[in-house]
Amino acid sequence: MILAFGAHPDDVEFGCGGLLIKEIQNGNQVRIVVCSLGEAGTNGTPASRKKEAQNSAKFMGAEIEFINLGGDCHIEKNTKNTIKLAEVIRKYKPNIVLATSQTDNQHPDHKNLSDMVRDASRFARYGGLKELVKNKTHNIDGLYYYQSSAEIDAKPDIVVDVGDQYEAWAQSMSMHASQMKSRGYINLVTSKARAIGASIGVEYATGLWANDPIRIESFSDFKTSSRNY
């Protein structure tokens, strides 16, 4: 199971929607956790943005839920919020956790949430935390980061070809219609996906950044580069 966290109702779709659609098509379960309702946004209301996110998740084939970490522009990095995230991880027991990028960008909610998801992934396996005794401890297999729509970096740790999923990905993004009034987000995401795709010789791709070294059993079985030297 993949558990993907986003600070706002559209973050996950814009950041890694194509990858999640591919995983769902491959038979894997995906759950999206949205940590605010975009209350501070210029366009759309909390109710309308929640509905957009629900419609998008349904279209993708993902489950979705919303938790309150203080609201849009008020997501603070603190132990209370981190415990809430750890509770979610223990509840669903994912193999893989996805979070927004560790880099600072135009919205502080992204970095604050990213830091807390990282810490919550560790909290989820600590047996002595009294706040988490409701659910058994859980060790995830891996934590990876995706970029927000505004970030451009064509050198991720992992690159996934999402060319076959691009049309569905664009459709899932378009369901956040209120946000298209402020910026051309689909064009931004598409340009980034093309740039990352070009790095491995495909039309569209999504990049992920690893929180920890990636362990492999045999180096000779590992495709170390996308280049054809």
FIKOLZA-1660 file (N, C-alpha, C; in steps of 0.1 Angstrom, whole numbers, plus 5000, padded with zeros to 4 digits):
% residues 229
   i   px   py   pz ch aa at
   1 5008 4988 5000  A  M  N
   1 5000 5000 5000  A  M CA
   1 5009 5013 5000  A  M  C
   2 5004 5023 4993  A  I  N
   2 5011 5035 4992  A  I CA
   2 5003 5046 4999  A  I  C
   3 5008 5053 5008  A  L  N
   3 5002 5064 5016  A  L CA
   3 5008 5077 5012  A  L  C
   4 5001 5086 5005  A  A  N
   4 5006 5098 5000  A  A CA
   4 5000 5110 5007  A  A  C
   5 5009 5118 5013  A  F  N
   5 5005 5130 5021  A  F CA
   5 5006 5143 5013  A  F  C
   6 4996 5151 5014  A  G  N
   6 4997 5164 5008  A  G CA
   6 4992 5175 5017  A  G  C
   7 4998 5187 5017  A  A  N
   7 4994 5197 5026  A  A CA
   7 4981 5204 5022  A  A  C
   8 4978 5204 5009  A  H  N
   8 4966 5210 5003  A  H CA
   8 4958 5201 4994  A  H  C
   9 4946 5204 4991  A  P  N
   9 4938 5194 4983  A  P CA
   9 4943 5190 4970  A  P  C
  10 4952 5197 4964  A  D  N
  10 4957 5193 4950  A  D CA
  10 4972 5189 4950  A  D  C
  11 4979 5189 4961  A  D  N
  11 4993 5187 4961  A  D CA
  11 4997 5173 4956  A  D  C
  12 4990 5163 4960  A  V  N
  12 4994 5149 4956  A  V CA
  12 4992 5147 4941  A  V  C
  13 4980 5152 4936  A  E  N
  13 4977 5150 4922  A  E CA
  13 4988 5157 4913  A  E  C
  14 4990 5170 4916  A  F  N
  14 5000 5178 4909  A  F CA
  14 5014 5172 4910  A  F  C
  15 5017 5167 4922  A  G  N
  15 5031 5163 4924  A  G CA
  15 5034 5149 4919  A  G  C
  16 5025 5139 4921  A  C  N
  16 5028 5126 4917  A  C CA
  16 5016 5118 4913  A  C  C
  17 5006 5125 4908  A  G  N
  17 4994 5118 4903  A  G CA
  17 4996 5107 4893  A  G  C
  18 5005 5110 4883  A  G  N
  18 5007 5100 4873  A  G CA
  18 5013 5087 4878  A  G  C
  19 5022 5089 4887  A  L  N
  19 5029 5077 4894  A  L CA
  19 5018 5069 4901  A  L  C
  20 5009 5076 4909  A  L  N
  20 4999 5069 4917  A  L CA
  20 4989 5062 4908  A  L  C
  21 4985 5068 4897  A  I  N
  21 4976 5062 4887  A  I CA
  21 4983 5049 4882  A  I  C
  22 4996 5049 4879  A  K  N
  22 5003 5038 4874  A  K CA
  22 5003 5026 4884  A  K  C
  23 5005 5030 4897  A  E  N
  23 5005 5020 4907  A  E CA
  23 4991 5014 4909  A  E  C
  24 4981 5022 4908  A  I  N
  24 4967 5017 4909  A  I CA
  24 4964 5007 4898  A  I  C
  25 4968 5011 4886  A  Q  N
  25 4966 5002 4874  A  Q CA
  25 4974 4989 4876  A  Q  C
  26 4985 4989 4883  A  N  N
  26 4992 4977 4886  A  N CA
  26 4987 4969 4897  A  N  C
  27 4976 4973 4903  A  G  N
  27 4969 4966 4913  A  G CA
  27 4973 4970 4927  A  G  C
  28 4980 4981 4929  A  N  N
  28 4984 4985 4943  A  N CA
  28 4974 4995 4949  A  N  C
  29 4972 4994 4962  A  Q  N
  29 4963 5003 4969  A  Q CA
  29 4969 5016 4972  A  Q  C
  30 4962 5027 4970  A  V  N
  30 4967 5040 4972  A  V CA
  30 4957 5048 4981  A  V  C
  31 4962 5054 4991  A  R  N
  31 4954 5063 4999  A  R CA
  31 4961 5077 5000  A  R  C
  32 4953 5087 4998  A  I  N
  32 4958 5101 4998  A  I CA
  32 4953 5107 5011  A  I  C
  33 4962 5114 5018  A  V  N
  33 4958 5121 5031  A  V CA
  33 4961 5136 5029  A  V  C
  34 4950 5144 5029  A  V  N
  34 4951 5158 5027  A  V CA
  34 4951 5165 5041  A  V  C
  35 4960 5174 5043  A  C  N
  35 4962 5180 5057  A  C CA
  35 4956 5194 5059  A  C  C
  36 4949 5199 5049  A  S  N
  36 4942 5211 5050  A  S CA
  36 4931 5212 5039  A  S  C
  37 4923 5222 5040  A  L  N
  37 4912 5223 5029  A  L CA
  37 4915 5235 5020  A  L  C
  38 4928 5240 5020  A  G  N
  38 4931 5251 5012  A  G CA
  38 4923 5264 5016  A  G  C
  39 4922 5265 5029  A  E  N
  39 4913 5276 5034  A  E CA
  39 4919 5290 5030  A  E  C
  40 4932 5292 5028  A  A  N
  40 4937 5305 5026  A  A CA
  40 4938 5308 5011  A  A  C
  41 4934 5299 5002  A  G  N
  41 4934 5301 4988  A  G CA
  41 4926 5312 4983  A  G  C
  42 4930 5319 4972  A  T  N
  42 4922 5330 4966  A  T CA
  42 4910 5324 4959  A  T  C
  43 4911 5313 4953  A  N  N
  43 4900 5307 4945  A  N CA
  43 4895 5294 4951  A  N  C
  44 4882 5293 4951  A  G  N
  44 4876 5281 4957  A  G CA
  44 4873 5282 4972  A  G  C
  45 4864 5275 4977  A  T  N
  45 4861 5274 4991  A  T CA
  45 4866 5261 4997  A  T  C
  46 4867 5260 5010  A  P  N
  46 4871 5247 5016  A  P CA
  46 4862 5236 5012  A  P  C
  47 4849 5239 5011  A  A  N
  47 4840 5228 5007  A  A CA
  47 4842 5224 4993  A  A  C
  48 4843 5234 4984  A  S  N
  48 4845 5231 4970  A  S CA
  48 4858 5224 4967  A  S  C
  49 4868 5228 4974  A  R  N
  49 4882 5222 4972  A  R CA
  49 4882 5208 4977  A  R  C
  50 4875 5205 4988  A  K  N
  50 4874 5192 4993  A  K CA
  50 4867 5183 4983  A  K  C
  51 4856 5188 4977  A  K  N
  51 4848 5180 4967  A  K CA
  51 4857 5178 4955  A  K  C
  52 4865 5187 4951  A  E  N
  52 4873 5185 4939  A  E CA
  52 4883 5174 4942  A  E  C
  53 4889 5174 4954  A  A  N
  53 4899 5164 4958  A  A CA
  53 4892 5150 4958  A  A  C
  54 4880 5150 4963  A  Q  N
  54 4873 5137 4964  A  Q CA
  54 4870 5132 4950  A  Q  C
  55 4866 5140 4941  A  N  N
  55 4863 5136 4927  A  N CA
  55 4876 5132 4920  A  N  C
  56 4887 5139 4922  A  S  N
  56 4899 5135 4916  A  S CA
  56 4904 5122 4921  A  S  C
  57 4903 5119 4934  A  A  N
  57 4908 5107 4940  A  A CA
  57 4899 5095 4934  A  A  C
  58 4886 5097 4934  A  K  N
  58 4877 5087 4929  A  K CA
  58 4881 5083 4914  A  K  C
  59 4883 5094 4906  A  F  N
  59 4887 5092 4892  A  F CA
  59 4900 5083 4891  A  F  C
  60 4909 5086 4900  A  M  N
  60 4922 5079 4900  A  M CA
  60 4921 5065 4905  A  M  C
  61 4911 5062 4913  A  G  N
  61 4909 5049 4919  A  G CA
  61 4916 5049 4933  A  G  C
  62 4918 5060 4939  A  A  N
  62 4925 5061 4952  A  A CA
  62 4915 5064 4963  A  A  C
  63 4918 5060 4975  A  E  N
  63 4910 5064 4987  A  E CA
  63 4915 5077 4992  A  E  C
  64 4907 5085 4999  A  I  N
  64 4912 5098 5003  A  I CA
  64 4906 5101 5017  A  I  C
  65 4913 5109 5025  A  E  N
  65 4908 5114 5037  A  E CA
  65 4914 5127 5040  A  E  C
  66 4908 5134 5050  A  F  N
  66 4913 5148 5053  A  F CA
  66 4915 5148 5068  A  F  C
  67 4927 5154 5072  A  I  N
  67 4929 5156 5086  A  I CA
  67 4933 5171 5088  A  I  C
  68 4931 5175 5100  A  N  N
  68 4933 5190 5104  A  N CA
  68 4946 5191 5111  A  N  C
  69 4955 5198 5105  A  L  N
  69 4968 5201 5112  A  L CA
  69 4969 5216 5115  A  L  C
  70 4958 5223 5115  A  G  N
  70 4958 5238 5118  A  G CA
  70 4952 5246 5107  A  G  C
  71 4951 5241 5095  A  G  N
  71 4946 5248 5083  A  G CA
  71 4957 5253 5074  A  G  C
  72 4952 5257 5062  A  D  N
  72 4961 5262 5052  A  D CA
  72 4969 5274 5057  A  D  C
  73 4982 5274 5055  A  C  N
  73 4991 5285 5060  A  C CA
  73 4993 5285 5075  A  C  C
  74 4988 5275 5081  A  H  N
  74 4989 5273 5096  A  H CA
  74 4994 5259 5100  A  H  C
  75 5000 5252 5090  A  I  N
  75 5005 5239 5094  A  I CA
  75 5019 5241 5100  A  I  C
  76 5019 5239 5113  A  E  N
  76 5031 5241 5121  A  E CA
  76 5038 5228 5124  A  E  C
  77 5051 5228 5123  A  K  N
  77 5059 5216 5127  A  K CA
  77 5060 5215 5142  A  K  C
  78 5053 5206 5147  A  N  N
  78 5053 5204 5162  A  N CA
  78 5050 5189 5165  A  N  C
  79 5052 5185 5177  A  T  N
  79 5050 5171 5181  A  T CA
  79 5036 5167 5180  A  T  C
  80 5026 5176 5184  A  K  N
  80 5012 5172 5183  A  K CA
  80 5008 5168 5169  A  K  C
  81 5012 5176 5159  A  N  N
  81 5008 5173 5145  A  N CA
  81 5016 5161 5140  A  N  C
  82 5028 5159 5145  A  T  N
  82 5036 5147 5140  A  T CA
  82 5029 5135 5146  A  T  C
  83 5024 5135 5158  A  I  N
  83 5017 5124 5164  A  I CA
  83 5005 5120 5156  A  I  C
  84 4998 5130 5151  A  K  N
  84 4986 5128 5143  A  K CA
  84 4989 5120 5130  A  K  C
  85 5000 5125 5124  A  L  N
  85 5005 5118 5112  A  L CA
  85 5009 5104 5115  A  L  C
  86 5016 5102 5126  A  A  N
  86 5020 5088 5130  A  A CA
  86 5008 5079 5132  A  A  C
  87 4998 5085 5138  A  E  N
  87 4985 5077 5140  A  E CA
  87 4980 5072 5126  A  E  C
  88 4980 5080 5116  A  V  N
  88 4976 5077 5103  A  V CA
  88 4984 5065 5097  A  V  C
  89 4997 5066 5099  A  I  N
  89 5006 5056 5094  A  I CA
  89 5004 5043 5101  A  I  C
  90 5002 5043 5114  A  R  N
  90 4999 5031 5121  A  R CA
  90 4986 5025 5117  A  R  C
  91 4976 5034 5115  A  K  N
  91 4963 5029 5111  A  K CA
  91 4962 5021 5098  A  K  C
  92 4969 5026 5088  A  Y  N
  92 4968 5020 5075  A  Y CA
  92 4980 5011 5071  A  Y  C
  93 4991 5012 5079  A  K  N
  93 5002 5003 5078  A  K CA
  93 5007 5002 5063  A  K  C
  94 5011 5014 5057  A  P  N
  94 5016 5014 5043  A  P CA
  94 5030 5008 5042  A  P  C
  95 5032 5003 5030  A  N  N
  95 5046 4999 5026  A  N CA
  95 5054 5011 5023  A  N  C
  96 5049 5020 5015  A  I  N
  96 5055 5032 5010  A  I CA
  96 5048 5044 5015  A  I  C
  97 5055 5054 5019  A  V  N
  97 5050 5067 5023  A  V CA
  97 5056 5078 5013  A  V  C
  98 5047 5086 5008  A  L  N
  98 5051 5097 4999  A  L CA
  98 5048 5110 5006  A  L  C
  99 5057 5120 5005  A  A  N
  99 5055 5133 5011  A  A CA
  99 5061 5144 5002  A  A  C
 100 5057 5156 5004  A  T  N
 100 5062 5167 4996  A  T CA
 100 5077 5169 4998  A  T  C
 101 5083 5176 4989  A  S  N
 101 5098 5177 4989  A  S CA
 101 5103 5183 5001  A  S  C
 102 5116 5180 5004  A  Q  N
 102 5123 5185 5016  A  Q CA
 102 5129 5199 5013  A  Q  C
 103 5128 5204 5001  A  T  N
 103 5134 5217 4998  A  T CA
 103 5124 5228 5002  A  T  C
 104 5129 5239 5006  A  D  N
 104 5120 5251 5008  A  D CA
 104 5115 5256 4995  A  D  C
 105 5102 5260 4995  A  N  N
 105 5097 5265 4982  A  N CA
 105 5087 5276 4986  A  N  C
 106 5078 5280 4977  A  Q  N
 106 5070 5292 4979  A  Q CA
 106 5059 5290 4990  A  Q  C
 107 5057 5278 4995  A  H  N
 107 5046 5276 5005  A  H CA
 107 5052 5269 5017  A  H  C
 108 5053 5275 5028  A  P  N
 108 5059 5268 5040  A  P CA
 108 5052 5256 5045  A  P  C
 109 5039 5255 5042  A  D  N
 109 5032 5242 5046  A  D CA
 109 5038 5230 5040  A  D  C
 110 5044 5231 5028  A  H  N
 110 5050 5219 5021  A  H CA
 110 5062 5214 5029  A  H  C
 111 5071 5222 5033  A  K  N
 111 5083 5218 5040  A  K CA
 111 5079 5213 5054  A  K  C
 112 5070 5221 5061  A  N  N
 112 5067 5217 5074  A  N CA
 112 5060 5203 5074  A  N  C
 113 5051 5200 5065  A  L  N
 113 5045 5187 5064  A  L CA
 113 5055 5177 5061  A  L  C
 114 5064 5179 5052  A  S  N
 114 5074 5170 5048  A  S CA
 114 5083 5166 5060  A  S  C
 115 5087 5175 5068  A  D  N
 115 5095 5172 5079  A  D CA
 115 5087 5164 5089  A  D  C
 116 5075 5167 5091  A  M  N
 116 5067 5159 5101  A  M CA
 116 5063 5145 5096  A  M  C
 117 5061 5143 5083  A  V  N
 117 5059 5130 5078  A  V CA
 117 5071 5121 5080  A  V  C
 118 5083 5127 5077  A  R  N
 118 5096 5120 5080  A  R CA
 118 5097 5116 5094  A  R  C
 119 5094 5125 5103  A  D  N
 119 5095 5122 5118  A  D CA
 119 5084 5112 5122  A  D  C
 120 5072 5114 5116  A  A  N
 120 5060 5105 5120  A  A CA
 120 5063 5091 5115  A  A  C
 121 5070 5089 5104  A  S  N
 121 5074 5076 5099  A  S CA
 121 5082 5068 5109  A  S  C
 122 5090 5076 5116  A  R  N
 122 5099 5070 5127  A  R CA
 122 5090 5068 5140  A  R  C
 123 5082 5078 5143  A  F  N
 123 5074 5076 5155  A  F CA
 123 5065 5064 5154  A  F  C
 124 5060 5061 5142  A  A  N
 124 5051 5050 5140  A  A CA
 124 5057 5037 5145  A  A  C
 125 5070 5036 5146  A  R  N
 125 5076 5023 5150  A  R CA
 125 5081 5023 5164  A  R  C
 126 5078 5034 5171  A  Y  N
 126 5083 5034 5185  A  Y CA
 126 5072 5029 5194  A  Y  C
 127 5075 5018 5202  A  G  N
 127 5065 5011 5210  A  G CA
 127 5062 5018 5223  A  G  C
 128 5070 5028 5227  A  G  N
 128 5068 5034 5240  A  G CA
 128 5061 5048 5240  A  G  C
 129 5056 5052 5228  A  L  N
 129 5048 5064 5227  A  L CA
 129 5034 5062 5232  A  L  C
 130 5030 5068 5243  A  K  N
 130 5017 5065 5249  A  K CA
 130 5006 5070 5241  A  K  C
 131 5009 5081 5233  A  E  N
 131 4998 5087 5224  A  E CA
 131 4994 5078 5213  A  E  C
 132 5002 5068 5210  A  L  N
 132 5000 5059 5198  A  L CA
 132 4996 5045 5202  A  L  C
 133 4993 5042 5214  A  V  N
 133 4990 5028 5218  A  V CA
 133 4977 5023 5212  A  V  C
 134 4969 5031 5206  A  K  N
 134 4957 5026 5200  A  K CA
 134 4959 5016 5189  A  K  C
 135 4970 5018 5181  A  N  N
 135 4973 5010 5170  A  N CA
 135 4987 5004 5172  A  N  C
 136 4990 4992 5167  A  K  N
 136 5003 4986 5168  A  K CA
 136 5013 4993 5161  A  K  C
 137 5026 4991 5165  A  T  N
 137 5037 4998 5158  A  T CA
 137 5038 4993 5144  A  T  C
 138 5043 5002 5135  A  H  N
 138 5045 4998 5121  A  H CA
 138 5058 5004 5115  A  H  C
 139 5065 4995 5108  A  N  N
 139 5077 4999 5101  A  N CA
 139 5074 5000 5086  A  N  C
 140 5075 5012 5080  A  I  N
 140 5073 5013 5066  A  I CA
 140 5086 5008 5059  A  I  C
 141 5084 5005 5046  A  D  N
 141 5095 5000 5038  A  D CA
 141 5104 5011 5032  A  D  C
 142 5097 5023 5030  A  G  N
 142 5104 5034 5023  A  G CA
 142 5097 5047 5024  A  G  C
 143 5104 5058 5025  A  L  N
 143 5098 5071 5024  A  L CA
 143 5105 5079 5013  A  L  C
 144 5096 5084 5004  A  Y  N
 144 5101 5091 4992  A  Y CA
 144 5094 5105 4991  A  Y  C
 145 5100 5114 4985  A  Y  N
 145 5095 5128 4983  A  Y CA
 145 5092 5131 4969  A  Y  C
 146 5081 5138 4967  A  Y  N
 146 5077 5143 4954  A  Y CA
 146 5078 5158 4954  A  Y  C
 147 5079 5164 4942  A  Q  N
 147 5080 5179 4941  A  Q CA
 147 5066 5185 4940  A  Q  C
 148 5065 5198 4945  A  S  N
 148 5053 5206 4942  A  S CA
 148 5053 5210 4928  A  S  C
 149 5042 5215 4923  A  S  N
 149 5041 5219 4909  A  S CA
 149 5051 5230 4905  A  S  C
 150 5055 5238 4914  A  A  N
 150 5064 5249 4911  A  A CA
 150 5078 5246 4911  A  A  C
 151 5082 5235 4916  A  E  N
 151 5097 5231 4917  A  E CA
 151 5101 5225 4904  A  E  C
 152 5113 5228 4900  A  I  N
 152 5119 5222 4888  A  I CA
 152 5133 5216 4892  A  I  C
 153 5135 5203 4891  A  D  N
 153 5147 5197 4893  A  D CA
 153 5147 5184 4885  A  D  C
 154 5155 5183 4875  A  A  N
 154 5155 5171 4866  A  A CA
 154 5164 5160 4870  A  A  C
 155 5169 5161 4883  A  K  N
 155 5178 5150 4887  A  K CA
 155 5174 5143 4900  A  K  C
 156 5162 5137 4899  A  P  N
 156 5157 5129 4911  A  P CA
 156 5165 5116 4913  A  P  C
 157 5162 5110 4924  A  D  N
 157 5169 5097 4927  A  D CA
 157 5162 5086 4919  A  D  C
 158 5149 5087 4917  A  I  N
 158 5142 5076 4910  A  I CA
 158 5133 5083 4899  A  I  C
 159 5133 5078 4888  A  V  N
 159 5125 5083 4877  A  V CA
 159 5115 5072 4872  A  V  C
 160 5102 5075 4871  A  V  N
 160 5092 5066 4867  A  V CA
 160 5085 5071 4854  A  V  C
 161 5085 5063 4844  A  D  N
 161 5079 5066 4831  A  D CA
 161 5064 5066 4834  A  D  C
 162 5057 5077 4831  A  V  N
 162 5043 5078 4832  A  V CA
 162 5036 5082 4819  A  V  C
 163 5042 5079 4808  A  G  N
 163 5037 5083 4795  A  G CA
 163 5023 5078 4793  A  G  C
 164 5021 5065 4796  A  D  N
 164 5008 5058 4794  A  D CA
 164 4997 5064 4803  A  D  C
 165 5001 5070 4814  A  Q  N
 165 4992 5075 4824  A  Q CA
 165 4990 5090 4822  A  Q  C
 166 4996 5097 4813  A  Y  N
 166 4996 5111 4812  A  Y CA
 166 4982 5117 4811  A  Y  C
 167 4974 5111 4801  A  E  N
 167 4961 5117 4799  A  E CA
 167 4952 5116 4811  A  E  C
 168 4952 5104 4818  A  A  N
 168 4945 5103 4831  A  A CA
 168 4950 5112 4841  A  A  C
 169 4963 5114 4842  A  W  N
 169 4969 5123 4851  A  W CA
 169 4964 5137 4849  A  W  C
 170 4964 5142 4836  A  A  N
 170 4960 5155 4833  A  A CA
 170 4945 5157 4837  A  A  C
 171 4937 5146 4835  A  Q  N
 171 4923 5147 4838  A  Q CA
 171 4921 5148 4853  A  Q  C
 172 4929 5141 4861  A  S  N
 172 4928 5142 4875  A  S CA
 172 4931 5156 4880  A  S  C
 173 4941 5162 4874  A  M  N
 173 4945 5176 4878  A  M CA
 173 4934 5186 4874  A  M  C
 174 4928 5184 4863  A  S  N
 174 4918 5193 4858  A  S CA
 174 4906 5193 4867  A  S  C
 175 4904 5183 4875  A  M  N
 175 4892 5183 4884  A  M CA
 175 4894 5193 4895  A  M  C
 176 4906 5198 4897  A  H  N
 176 4908 5209 4907  A  H CA
 176 4906 5222 4899  A  H  C
 177 4894 5224 4894  A  A  N
 177 4891 5235 4885  A  A CA
 177 4893 5249 4892  A  A  C
 178 4890 5250 4904  A  S  N
 178 4891 5263 4911  A  S CA
 178 4905 5268 4910  A  S  C
 179 4915 5259 4911  A  Q  N
 179 4929 5263 4911  A  Q CA
 179 4935 5267 4897  A  Q  C
 180 4928 5263 4887  A  M  N
 180 4932 5267 4873  A  M CA
 180 4930 5281 4871  A  M  C
 181 4922 5288 4879  A  K  N
 181 4919 5302 4877  A  K CA
 181 4931 5311 4881  A  K  C
 182 4940 5306 4889  A  S  N
 182 4952 5314 4894  A  S CA
 182 4964 5311 4886  A  S  C
 183 4967 5299 4882  A  R  N
 183 4979 5296 4874  A  R CA
 183 4976 5284 4865  A  R  C
 184 4984 5283 4854  A  G  N
 184 4983 5272 4845  A  G CA
 184 4990 5259 4850  A  G  C
 185 4985 5254 4861  A  Y  N
 185 4992 5243 4868  A  Y CA
 185 4994 5231 4859  A  Y  C
 186 4985 5227 4851  A  I  N
 186 4987 5216 4842  A  I CA
 186 4999 5218 4833  A  I  C
 187 5000 5230 4827  A  N  N
 187 5011 5233 4819  A  N CA
 187 5024 5232 4827  A  N  C
 188 5024 5237 4839  A  L  N
 188 5036 5237 4847  A  L CA
 188 5041 5222 4850  A  L  C
 189 5031 5214 4854  A  V  N
 189 5034 5200 4857  A  V CA
 189 5038 5193 4844  A  V  C
 190 5031 5195 4833  A  T  N
 190 5035 5189 4821  A  T CA
 190 5049 5192 4816  A  T  C
 191 5053 5205 4817  A  S  N
 191 5066 5209 4814  A  S CA
 191 5077 5202 4822  A  S  C
 192 5074 5201 4835  A  K  N
 192 5083 5194 4844  A  K CA
 192 5084 5179 4840  A  K  C
 193 5072 5173 4838  A  A  N
 193 5072 5158 4835  A  A CA
 193 5079 5156 4822  A  A  C
 194 5079 5165 4812  A  R  N
 194 5086 5163 4800  A  R CA
 194 5101 5164 4802  A  R  C
 195 5105 5174 4810  A  A  N
 195 5119 5176 4813  A  A CA
 195 5125 5163 4820  A  A  C
 196 5118 5158 4830  A  I  N
 196 5123 5146 4837  A  I CA
 196 5122 5134 4827  A  I  C
 197 5112 5133 4819  A  G  N
 197 5111 5123 4810  A  G CA
 197 5122 5123 4800  A  G  C
 198 5126 5135 4795  A  A  N
 198 5137 5136 4786  A  A CA
 198 5150 5130 4791  A  A  C
 199 5152 5131 4805  A  S  N
 199 5164 5126 4811  A  S CA
 199 5165 5111 4810  A  S  C
 200 5154 5104 4807  A  I  N
 200 5155 5089 4806  A  I CA
 200 5150 5085 4792  A  I  C
 201 5147 5094 4783  A  G  N
 201 5143 5091 4770  A  G CA
 201 5129 5087 4768  A  G  C
 202 5120 5092 4776  A  V  N
 202 5106 5090 4775  A  V CA
 202 5098 5103 4774  A  V  C
 203 5086 5103 4771  A  E  N
 203 5078 5115 4769  A  E CA
 203 5075 5122 4782  A  E  C
 204 5070 5114 4792  A  Y  N
 204 5066 5120 4805  A  Y CA
 204 5071 5111 4816  A  Y  C
 205 5076 5117 4827  A  A  N
 205 5081 5109 4838  A  A CA
 205 5079 5117 4851  A  A  C
 206 5079 5110 4862  A  T  N
 206 5078 5116 4875  A  T CA
 206 5090 5112 4883  A  T  C
 207 5096 5122 4890  A  G  N
 207 5107 5120 4898  A  G CA
 207 5104 5119 4913  A  G  C
 208 5112 5110 4920  A  L  N
 208 5111 5109 4935  A  L CA
 208 5125 5110 4941  A  L  C
 209 5125 5115 4953  A  W  N
 209 5138 5116 4960  A  W CA
 209 5137 5107 4973  A  W  C
 210 5147 5099 4975  A  A  N
 210 5147 5089 4985  A  A CA
 210 5151 5096 4999  A  A  C
 211 5145 5092 5009  A  N  N
 211 5149 5096 5023  A  N CA
 211 5161 5089 5028  A  N  C
 212 5162 5076 5024  A  D  N
 212 5173 5068 5028  A  D CA
 212 5179 5061 5016  A  D  C
 213 5191 5055 5018  A  P  N
 213 5198 5048 5007  A  P CA
 213 5189 5036 5003  A  P  C
 214 5189 5034 4990  A  I  N
 214 5180 5023 4984  A  I CA
 214 5188 5010 4984  A  I  C
 215 5183 5000 4992  A  R  N
 215 5190 4987 4993  A  R CA
 215 5187 4978 4982  A  R  C
 216 5197 4972 4976  A  I  N
 216 5195 4962 4966  A  I CA
 216 5202 4949 4969  A  I  C
 217 5198 4938 4964  A  E  N
 217 5205 4925 4967  A  E CA
 217 5217 4923 4959  A  E  C
 218 5216 4927 4946  A  S  N
 218 5227 4924 4937  A  S CA
 218 5230 4936 4928  A  S  C
 219 5242 4942 4929  A  F  N
 219 5245 4954 4921  A  F CA
 219 5243 4951 4906  A  F  C
 220 5247 4939 4902  A  S  N
 220 5246 4936 4887  A  S CA
 220 5232 4936 4882  A  S  C
 221 5222 4934 4891  A  D  N
 221 5208 4935 4886  A  D CA
 221 5202 4949 4886  A  D  C
 222 5210 4958 4891  A  F  N
 222 5205 4972 4892  A  F CA
 222 5208 4980 4880  A  F  C
 223 5198 4987 4875  A  K  N
 223 5200 4996 4863  A  K CA
 223 5204 5009 4869  A  K  C
 224 5217 5012 4868  A  T  N
 224 5223 5023 4875  A  T CA
 224 5221 5036 4868  A  T  C
 225 5218 5036 4855  A  S  N
 225 5217 5048 4847  A  S CA
 225 5206 5047 4836  A  S  C
 226 5200 5058 4833  A  S  N
 226 5190 5058 4822  A  S CA
 226 5197 5061 4809  A  S  C
 227 5209 5064 4809  A  R  N
 227 5216 5068 4797  A  R CA
 227 5221 5056 4789  A  R  C
 228 5221 5058 4776  A  N  N
 228 5227 5047 4768  A  N CA
 228 5241 5051 4764  A  N  C
 229 5251 5047 4772  A  Y  N
 229 5265 5052 4769  A  Y CA
 229 5271 5044 4757  A  Y  C
% end
